[in-house]
């Protein structure tokens, strides 16, 4: 696609429910990133994929969070048993190779509200 | 730890005036990239400008320019001839060339351009 696409744009869920957030990166981009942006805060790195592999999952805040990427393209971030502190904007980004030499392009984010 | 500090949570500037946003960072690496991203209310993170640490010349993109002081680890953004559409959150970020793949972000500066 022309840009990084994320769905849903907005999601309201009840505490304790599971949610899935989807990211469709720019076609051909091998690197994919998930960030979390809480209200009034900067961006918190969650996980990085190179192809289908996730070399670094250290940013995932707890074992309720998981992510996968299939076919070197679409990625899904899953939050199990959601808590109110999970409320945030979840931003996905992609780049053509490792980010240090290339621009990272962001999607518009998925705004998650846990009530 | 690698950190990015934006000391101005909020700033305001009149249309057509010039404003400078501050950013300092901390890294033990010598080779890295620095970025300024803009996030308007739409939530889309848009790259404004990029600077390679090995380049002495300050990057410029139209009305946007940076003052990169490597020894001081300072990377400020200057917006000339401010426009109403420049109203947004501005995030400073960096990534290490050799060991990094995830951008480290500051907490952002909220810029309001007034008529």
Interface residues (C-beta under 8 A of the other chain):
Chain A: X31 X33 X35 X40 X41 X42 X43 X45 X48 X50 X55 X56 X59 X89 X91 X93 X98 X99 X100 X101 X103 X104 X105 X106 X107 X108 X109 X111
Chain B: X4 X32 X33 X37 X42 X43 X44 X45 X46 X47 X50 X91 X93 X95 X96 X97 X98 X100 X101 X102 X103 X104 X105 X106 X107 X108
